[in-house]
Amino acid sequence: AACLGRAALVAGRGSRGDACVVAQEKKPDVWSCPTDCAAVAAPSDPGRRVACIRADGQPCVSHARRSPCRDNATNATELEWHDERWHGDVCREPDGNFHCPVDCSRTHGSRPPYCLKARVATKPCRTNFGPARPWGKPKPKVLPGWGFEQPYSLACVGRPCDVVKATSLDIVVAAYDYGTAPVVMAVAAAAPARVAPVRAFLYCKGPAGCDPADVAAVRALERVASVEAIPLPNVGRCDHAYATHAVRRRDDLADATLFLKDTTPWHVHLGSMVNVLGLARALPANLEAFCARAPISETLAFELPTYESEQCYRFGKCYADESYQRASVRPLGAWLTARAGVRVGERGVAA
């Protein structure tokens, strides 16, 4: 890195050369030189307390100007431009974490706007280094508020997303052997007061159906206006539960419906729960679609050639039985009719 710690790189003019600065709101800024340059007598500029030169005596021009992002272990960091007032430019790392461009500094606690402009501790980062800012290119959509981000997908009807207007929310949880209360509790607690009413629908696929104690814990939540617990056969995974809910409630849907699994908080390797809570905290009233994970390339066939859980192929933590059983009723349209009560028309859409 050209600058150490929280220092940000400032491009120099004339004989002053590039320098590093840590902006402090109530104290004088702390100045130093990039690691590939050396300090000389302080310049006459009262706002700057150091001048930096290269080994040949010329004004410092740091190597970091060529790329605003630090190299990481995989050399795959990407500059991510932003123009939102609550989000500065960031360098996105392969695992979803981020660091700040060399001419910006990270906020305390990694809170919005995440990266700050050098010498201005209240303005979001807009890096001056690297390639030209592609204003004509679609920019990533990131929800504010939690300081830790993973890739996800978000679309609102019209622009921008309306995070002020009142809206209602249904929380749908497909469960097997984990409790539903932790999921519902976390989402309901994250949602602001303008999100009301909040309803919970628990679809239980375990051998014993819905756990009375778990359902009682959900009913005890003050933010949750109503709770329905529905036992289902253990077929079709969570998708069967979601299809069943869509059929049951198609004429009585909230403004937004979150479809979640009971394991969402526990599968931390996916990072999905963080994004779900971020959405709940700033739930748009004009939400069109949201996915807690970024789109991935996947087979378009309804029948998987093989099955292997993600935690198995990524981390070697496999279930005792990683196989799956083919449905006795096929194809998909007939299965939906038999299992979820969905009547599929000739063109493959719900009749």
Summary of the structure (lengths in Angstrom):
residues: 351
radius of gyration: 25.8
end to end distance: 59.8
largest distance: 82.7
contacts: 977
relative contact order: 0.10
helix: 19%
strand: 22%
